[in-house]
Amino acid sequence: MEFSLTGLNNVTYDWPANNRNVQDVLLINKGTHFENASQAWNIPQGGNHWGVSRADFNNDGKQDLFVHRYGYLKERVADLLLLNTGEGFELLTAHGAYDVNDTGHGDMGQAFDFNNDGLLDMLNGSEDTGKWYLYVNQAKNAGNYIQFQVGYSPKKGVDPLSAEVTIETEDGKRFFQTVGSTGEVHSQSVINTVHFGLAKRNKIKSAKIVWRNGEVMNFGSLQANAKYQSAASH
């Protein structure tokens, strides 16, 4: 809970003040355990961040992070865009995806291709008296992409939640994602269109969708910069 008090000379309270210097942690999944890679991957130190959205914003084949910063109770600060270089994150705040006049504070968001141009856009929200914003991705020199709109399974009609999508490019690179939310804080959103950035790759050797009941749909050779549907939605 958070609130503002005005017109007081002093105030006493019996709860701890909000810690504005909580360190984010990046944990790498090693299969049997997690390893802290925060320093190695250049995770910014300090801050109080409420949410994070994961997406490949420049279609280079690497997953980036958009960190929603708490800021102040009634004042936004620029959220953090962490571009994945493959060896660490490059920190950007001059991305334009925040409103300096917003009267709320950073909260959460969802990354999805709103205008179907192959670039992932951002629905970015503010807590309390703030607003929701839709920011259109205008990245220059972005790479190729491929998308899969995952519907219900073809036999049993199982919904797409948690379906696994795997693709293999002609140069032997494998990409994997599950159907779900791109940002998990204060939300139960489901984005059933899975987006893969491909960098300069323009052909897909094969693709596979596996629903959570084990049903499988296979795709053969596919072209980049297109959206493919698994089946009609119910």
N, C-alpha and C positions, 0 to 999 in steps of 0.2 A: 504494500500500500504506500502511496505517496500523495502528498497534498501540500498546499501553500497556505501560510498564515500571514496576514497583513495587519498593520495598525497596532502591533505589540512592541513593548519596550524590551522584554526579555521572555524567554520560554524555557521550561525544564521538561525533560522527557526521560523515560526509563528504558529506552531501546537503543541499540547501537546505531550510530549514524551510518548512512550509506557509504560504503568503501568505494571511492572513485579510482582506485588503483589496483584493480583485480587483473591478474595476468591471464591472457588467453593461452591455451595449450593446444598444440597440434600433435595428435597421437597417430603414429603410423601402424597400421595393422600388419603384423608379421605372421599371421595365420594362427599362431598359438599364444601370442601375447601382443601388447601394444608397446611401442617405444616412443618416448618424448623426443620430437624432432623440432620443437619450437625455435630453438636457437639456430639450428642448421638451415631451416627453411625461412628464416628472417621474419618470424611472427612479431609484429610490433609489441613493444613492452608497455605494460600499464594500460590504463583505460578501464571503462566499465561498459561492456558490450552485451547487448541483449540477444541478438540474433545473428545468424550467418546464413547466406544463400550460396549454393554451389552451382556453378555453370561455366561453360566454356564461352566467355564473352567475345573472344576474338577468333574463334574457330581454328585455333592452332593445334587442336588435339589434346590440350592439357586443361584440366579442371581448375578454374579460378575460384576465388572466394570474394564475396561481397559482405563486409562486416558492418552490421547496423549498430552505430555507436549511441549510447545513452545520451551523452552530452549533458545538458542541464535540464532542470525540470520543465522550464518553459522556453527553452532555446535550443535549436538544433545546432549541431556541429557536423562538418562533412563526414559522411560515412567513408569507410576504407574499402577501396578496390585493390585486391591482392592478385596481381597477374602472375600466373604460374610460368616460370621460365624453364621448368624441368629440373632445376637445381635449387630453386628457392622461389620466394615471392617478391615481386617488384611492387612497392607500395605506391598507390596513386590516390590523391584526394581531389585533384582537379578534373574530375570526371563529369561534373555537372548534375549528378543525380541527387541533389538535395536543394532545399529552399531555405536560404538564410533567414527569411522572414517567418518561417513556420513557428508556431507558438507551442509546439509539443516537443517531444524528444524521440530519439531513434528507437525503433521497436523491432520490425521484422519486414520481410518482403518475399516475393516469389519471382523467379526468373522464368520467362516463357516467351515464345515467339509470337507476340501479339499481332503483328501486321504481316506475318507469313513471308518475310523477306530473307529468312535464313540466318538472322541475327537475333540473339536472345535479348529481350527487353526486360525491364524491371518494374514490378509493382512494389512500391516502397511506402511503408506506413509509418506514421508517427503516433505515439501514445498520447493519452489524455486529450488535450484541446487541439492537437495537431490534425493533419489531414493525410489522406492517401494520395499518392502520386503515381502516374504511369509515365515512365521515362523510356523513350524509344532509343534503341541502340543505333548509333551512327558511326560505328567503328570503321576506320579507313583501312584498306588493304587487308581485310579479314580473309581467312582461309575458306576453303570449301566446307560443305556440311552434308549430312544426310539425316533425315528424320523418319521415325516410325510412329504412326498413330496406332496405338495398341487398343483394340476393342475387346469384346468378350471372346472367350475361347470358342473355337468352331464347333465343338461337339457338345460339351456340357454347359456352355454359356457362363463360364466363370468370369467374373469381372477382372479388369486388368491390374488391380492393386497387387503390387509385389512381383509382377511378371518380370522375367529376366530377359534382357535383349543383348545379344552378342553379335558383333560384326567382325569380319576379317577382311583386311584390305589386300590388294594384290601384292603388296610388298611384305606381307606376312604379319602386319601389325594387328593385334586384337584389341577391341574396345568392348567394355561391358558396363551396363547400367541396369538398375531396377526401376520399375514404374512406381512413382510415389511423389512426395513433395520435394521441391528444391530448397525449401527453407522450413525448418521444423519448429520454430518458436511460436507459441500461441496460435497454432494453426493445425488443421488436419486436412490440408489441401491435397489433392491428387492431380498431378499433371500427367495425363496419359499419353502425351506426345513426347517421345524420347529423342533428344537432340545429341548428335555427335559432331564435333568439329573434326575436320579431316586435314587441315593445313593445305598442302598442295596436291594431296591425293584426289583423284577424280573417278576412281572405280572401286567398287566393293566386290570382292571375290564371293563372299557368302554372308548370310545373316540368319539368325535364329531367334525365335521368340519362344520362351518356355513359361507357360502359366503355372500358377502355384499348385494346380492339381496334376501337373506333369504333362499336360497336352503341349505339343510342339508344332510350330509352323516354321518351315525352312524356306529361305529365299536363295535364288541363284545369283548370277551376276547382276549388279545394280549400278546405276549411274549416280554420281554425286549431285548435290544441289537439287534434291527432290525429296518429297514426302511420300512414304509408302504406307498403305493401310493394311492392317492384319485382317480385318473383317468389319462388316457393318456393325455399328453400335446397336444395342437393344433399346 
